Amino acid sequence: MEAKKTVLITGSTRGCGRAMVERFVELGHTVIGCGRSASAVHEMQTAFPSPHRFDAVNVADDRQVEAWAKSVLDSGLVPDLLLNNAAIINRTAPLWRVTADEFQQIVNINIVGTANIIRHFAPAMVERKRGTIVNFSSGWGRSTAPEVAPYCATKFAIEGLSQAFASELPSGMVAVALNPGIINTEMLQSCWADGAHQYPSPDRWSRVAVPYLLSITSKDNGRPLSVPAP
């Protein structure tokens, strides 16, 4: 029988994050999650009560992440599986039409937010010398498309960050960049509109993705991984 894990998921209130929460809970794992919307977090707290935990946190704000991590870790919850899933995408436009503020927000959530979570949760995992950290990349972190240059830039950065970070971990730990595949989320719909509907829903995707995430081992450390197509 598989040991039950403590799973941390950023961006857990909608899309793939929400679907993963449901699957992990169904399997008996304990989920720690966060999102920026206080109302969405409240809904998660109601749907998934203790021992699960959900808090309103902006991962781009290092002080918020630091306070959240201290509270979570002080309660005895150390992640066995940490999923840096939170991300946003730019409005589709040529790069020169993306404002400085929008570009900075994408960098702050997609790259800085990932680093903030690692900064404040990884030390407790390193101390135990076990645990898996999955940084969600994208097909657009390994290839490109027009009008999503800021998003591509951040996901290419996640690939490099993950490979370098993996080389810093003690034996037995794992860090990987994960391409989740193409999923019909609100984020994809913002780029492809009706074209997004030809791809699997977050619920369908999660039924393949969660077992795959649970199958990652130390042999995968530093490897660029991809969720099999549903």
C-alpha positions as CSV (number, residue, x, y, z in Angstrom):
1,M,0.0,0.0,0.0
2,E,1.4,3.4,-1.0
3,A,2.4,5.7,1.8
4,K,0.3,8.8,2.1
5,K,2.0,12.0,1.3
6,T,1.8,15.7,2.2
7,V,1.3,17.5,-1.2
8,L,1.8,21.2,-1.6
9,I,0.1,22.8,-4.7
10,T,0.4,26.4,-5.6
11,G,-2.4,27.9,-7.8
12,S,-4.7,25.3,-6.3
13,T,-8.0,27.0,-6.6
14,R,-8.8,26.6,-10.3
15,G,-7.9,24.8,-13.5
16,C,-5.3,22.0,-13.2
17,G,-4.4,23.0,-9.6
18,R,-8.0,22.4,-8.4
19,A,-8.3,19.2,-10.4
20,M,-5.1,17.9,-8.8
21,V,-6.3,18.7,-5.3
22,E,-9.4,16.6,-5.9
23,R,-7.4,13.6,-7.2
24,F,-4.8,13.7,-4.3
25,V,-7.6,14.0,-1.7
26,E,-9.4,11.1,-3.3
27,L,-6.3,9.0,-2.9
28,G,-6.0,9.8,0.8
29,H,-3.1,12.3,0.6
30,T,-3.0,15.5,2.6
31,V,-3.0,18.7,0.5
32,I,-1.7,22.1,1.3
33,G,-2.7,24.7,-1.3
34,C,-2.7,28.4,-2.0
35,G,-4.3,30.9,-4.3
36,R,-4.5,34.6,-4.7
37,S,-8.3,34.9,-4.4
38,A,-9.6,34.9,-0.8
39,S,-13.1,33.9,-1.8
40,A,-11.8,31.0,-3.9
41,V,-9.6,29.9,-1.0
42,H,-12.6,30.0,1.3
43,E,-14.5,27.7,-1.1
44,M,-11.5,25.3,-1.0
45,Q,-11.4,25.3,2.8
46,T,-15.1,24.4,2.9
47,A,-14.8,21.7,0.2
48,F,-11.6,20.2,1.7
49,P,-11.5,20.7,5.4
50,S,-8.8,19.5,7.8
51,P,-6.3,17.8,7.6
52,H,-6.1,19.7,4.3
53,R,-5.1,23.3,4.4
54,F,-5.7,26.2,2.0
55,D,-4.5,29.8,2.4
56,A,-4.7,33.1,0.4
57,V,-1.1,33.7,-0.7
58,N,0.4,35.7,-3.6
59,V,3.5,33.6,-4.5
60,A,5.1,36.6,-6.1
61,D,5.3,38.3,-2.6
62,D,8.2,36.8,-0.8
63,R,7.0,38.1,2.6
64,Q,3.7,36.4,2.2
65,V,5.3,33.2,1.2
66,E,7.8,33.4,4.1
67,A,4.9,33.8,6.6
68,W,2.8,31.1,5.0
69,A,5.7,28.6,5.0
70,K,6.5,29.3,8.6
71,S,2.9,28.7,9.6
72,V,2.7,25.5,7.6
73,L,6.0,24.1,8.7
74,D,5.4,25.0,12.3
75,S,2.2,23.0,12.2
76,G,4.2,19.9,11.3
77,L,3.3,19.8,7.6
78,V,6.5,19.3,5.5
79,P,5.8,18.6,1.8
80,D,6.8,15.2,0.4
81,L,5.7,16.5,-3.0
82,L,5.8,20.2,-3.8
83,L,4.1,21.3,-7.0
84,N,4.9,24.8,-8.3
85,N,1.9,25.1,-10.5
86,A,0.8,28.7,-10.1
87,A,1.3,30.7,-13.4
88,I,-0.3,33.3,-15.6
89,I,0.0,34.0,-19.3
90,N,0.1,37.3,-21.2
91,R,-2.7,38.6,-23.4
92,T,-1.8,37.4,-26.9
93,A,0.1,40.2,-28.6
94,P,3.4,40.9,-30.3
95,L,6.1,41.5,-27.7
96,W,6.3,45.2,-28.4
97,R,2.7,45.6,-27.4
98,V,3.0,43.9,-24.0
99,T,3.2,46.6,-21.4
100,A,6.1,46.7,-18.9
101,D,3.7,46.1,-16.1
102,E,2.1,43.0,-17.6
103,F,5.5,41.6,-18.5
104,Q,6.8,42.1,-15.0
105,Q,3.7,40.5,-13.5
106,I,4.2,37.4,-15.6
107,V,7.9,37.2,-14.5
108,N,6.9,37.8,-10.8
109,I,4.4,35.0,-10.6
110,N,5.9,32.4,-13.0
111,I,9.6,32.7,-12.1
112,V,10.0,34.7,-8.9
113,G,6.9,32.9,-7.3
114,T,8.5,29.5,-8.0
115,A,11.8,30.6,-6.5
116,N,10.0,32.1,-3.4
117,I,8.2,28.8,-2.7
118,I,11.5,26.9,-3.1
119,R,13.3,29.4,-0.9
120,H,11.0,28.9,2.1
121,F,9.9,25.2,1.8
122,A,12.9,23.5,0.3
123,P,15.1,23.8,3.4
124,A,12.8,21.7,5.5
125,M,12.8,19.1,2.8
126,V,16.5,19.2,2.4
127,E,17.0,18.7,6.1
128,R,15.0,15.5,5.8
129,K,16.9,14.6,2.6
130,R,13.8,13.5,0.9
131,G,11.0,14.9,-1.2
132,T,10.1,15.8,-4.8
133,I,9.8,19.3,-6.2
134,V,8.0,19.7,-9.5
135,N,8.2,23.1,-11.3
136,F,5.5,23.3,-13.9
137,S,6.9,24.3,-17.3
138,S,5.0,24.1,-20.6
139,G,5.4,22.9,-24.2
140,W,6.1,26.6,-24.6
141,G,9.1,26.2,-22.3
142,R,10.7,23.9,-24.9
143,S,9.3,25.5,-28.1
144,T,7.8,28.8,-29.0
145,A,4.7,30.4,-30.6
146,P,4.0,34.0,-31.7
147,E,2.2,36.4,-29.3
148,V,3.1,34.5,-26.1
149,A,6.8,35.5,-25.9
150,P,6.6,36.6,-22.2
151,Y,5.1,33.3,-21.2
152,C,7.6,31.4,-23.3
153,A,10.5,33.3,-21.7
154,T,9.3,32.4,-18.2
155,K,8.8,28.8,-18.9
156,F,12.2,28.5,-20.6
157,A,13.5,30.0,-17.4
158,I,11.8,27.3,-15.3
159,E,13.5,24.6,-17.4
160,G,17.0,26.1,-16.6
161,L,16.2,26.9,-13.0
162,S,15.0,23.3,-12.4
163,Q,18.0,21.7,-13.9
164,A,20.4,23.9,-11.9
165,F,18.4,23.5,-8.7
166,A,18.4,19.7,-9.2
167,S,22.2,19.6,-9.1
168,E,22.1,21.3,-5.7
169,L,20.0,18.8,-3.9
170,P,21.2,16.0,-1.6
171,S,21.0,12.4,-2.9
172,G,17.5,11.1,-2.6
173,M,15.7,14.3,-3.5
174,V,14.2,15.2,-6.8
175,A,13.6,18.4,-8.7
176,V,12.2,18.4,-12.2
177,A,10.6,20.7,-14.8
178,L,7.3,19.2,-16.0
179,N,5.5,19.9,-19.2
180,P,1.9,19.1,-18.3
181,G,0.7,19.0,-21.9
182,I,-2.1,21.0,-23.5
183,I,-5.2,21.2,-21.3
184,N,-8.4,23.1,-21.8
185,T,-8.1,25.6,-19.0
186,E,-9.2,29.2,-18.8
187,M,-5.6,30.2,-19.4
188,L,-5.5,28.3,-22.7
189,Q,-8.9,29.7,-23.7
190,S,-7.5,33.2,-23.3
191,C,-5.0,32.3,-26.1
192,W,-6.8,30.0,-28.3
193,A,-10.5,30.7,-27.6
194,D,-12.7,27.9,-29.1
195,G,-9.6,26.0,-30.2
196,A,-8.9,25.1,-26.6
197,H,-12.0,22.9,-26.4
198,Q,-10.3,20.1,-28.5
199,Y,-8.0,19.4,-25.6
200,P,-8.7,17.4,-22.4
201,S,-10.4,19.1,-19.4
202,P,-8.4,19.6,-16.2
203,D,-10.4,16.8,-14.6
204,R,-9.6,14.3,-17.4
205,W,-5.9,15.4,-17.4
206,S,-5.6,15.1,-13.6
207,R,-6.5,11.4,-13.7
208,V,-3.4,10.7,-15.7
209,A,-1.2,13.5,-14.2
210,V,-1.6,12.7,-10.5
211,P,-0.5,9.0,-10.8
212,Y,2.4,10.2,-13.0
213,L,3.5,12.8,-10.4
214,L,3.4,10.1,-7.7
215,S,5.6,7.9,-9.9
216,I,8.5,10.3,-10.1
217,T,11.6,9.0,-8.3
218,S,15.2,10.1,-7.6
219,K,16.2,8.6,-11.0
220,D,14.3,11.5,-12.6
221,N,16.2,14.2,-10.8
222,G,17.0,17.1,-13.2
223,R,15.2,15.4,-16.2
224,P,12.7,17.4,-18.2
225,L,9.5,15.4,-17.9
226,S,6.1,15.4,-19.6
227,V,2.8,14.1,-18.5
228,P,1.6,11.4,-20.9
229,A,-1.4,12.4,-23.0
230,P,-4.8,11.4,-21.5
